[in-house]
Structure formats: structure tokens, C-alpha cells
Amino acid sequence: KTIEPLVTTPYPTWEKLKEQALSCQRCQLCYNTQKTVFGEGNTQAPLMLVGEQPGDQEDIEGRPFVGPAGKVLTQAIKHAGFERENIYLTNAVKHFKFKQIPNRRLHVTPNDEEIHACSLWLEAEKALIQPKVVLMLGGSAAKALLKRPVSVLKERSNPFTLSPEIIGLITVHPSYLLRMEDNKDRKREAYFKFVEDIKQAYQLAV
Ligand code: URA
């Protein structure tokens, strides 16, 4: 399937952008999913958080970060001292990529082509929201914005210039914390390091 060139750019408003994104067919992922999961939150926010892609629950509800990883993120945002309603939350890819197994849809990491196809929406969100800081949660988000593979554990926690007006910061994806082996102390330490990254992003933004 060929990727259609962008018809309307720049989008006049965030609402218009969302409306267009909801019927996106720029890659194959739209054909097997229930919903397009667009970004949500405060469209005037100085901080934008970018995840990878919706999960099973997000695909059902049509909202980002409402499943297990989203709950960890929402709690971490609270621990960092603010609320998710204060910021703008989105994903690099707006459709759930999965492998169907009996009784379950298993997350599959989006490939470069899917990330590239969907970066049109992400870049337009960034242009409309004009955040001061973009916090990338995990490798797919970082790859989508930096256009190169990123080693999250090497590059996390160090603010950098994403564009002349925007500070970039990379941290782990909350699902990394969920997947960690069952060592309570290490999990707790990793969780609070994640909270520190969110706090740093927020402090740079406000
Ligand atoms: N993981 C993500 O990266 N985004 C979501 O919206 C949910 C889970």
C-alpha cells in the first residue's frame, strides 16, 4: 500500500488534526484495530509526553494510557507532583499493533515504516501544541522524534535540544517497569528513577 502525501498541512487546529487522524490509513495497522488512539490532555501544556502505541485497553477505549502501563504512568505523574490533565499525552503510533493468540492480543513493537508513517501526526501535534519539553517514553517514541535508533538506558535523563524551541528528554517506557523481574527493591528504585525523570521534564517545562 502506498503512503498518501499529506493533503492538509499545516492543520489549522488540534481538533481538525485529530479529526483527520481518526480516519488514517497510512499503514496496515488501522485494518485490525478497533480505534485510532489520538493524543489527549491539555493542548496548551508546556509538557508533552510521548509513548509508543496504544495497548489492548487503549484500543478498546480509544484513549491513550488507560491500561496497565497507563496506570503506572498516571501514578508516577502524581508522584512527580502534578496531574495528567495538566499535560499533553500522545503516542508515536496511533494504532495498536498486536499478535492474536488464544484469548489475548499480544503487543508487537511497531516497525520503522509504521513509526515513519505515523510521525506525520506526531510532528503535527508537536507543531500545534508547541510544548517547551517533550518527554519520550521508551525507544519507539525516541526513534519517532529523533529519526534514529536510541539506546534508552544510555541516553535517558539527559536533557537535549530537540529543536531550537523544544527541550527533549528520554526515559523508560512504563511497561519496562511492569516487565521487571520480581525484585521489590529494584522495582521500587526503577519506579522512582522514572518519577525523577518526569519531575525533571516538568520542572524544565514550567
Ligand atoms: N503504552 C503506550 O506507549 N501508550 C499507551 O497509550 C498505552 C500503553
Residues whose N, C-alpha, C, O or C-beta is under 5 A from the ligand:
A	BS01	URA	G51 E52 Q53 P54 G55 E58 P64 F65 A69 N91
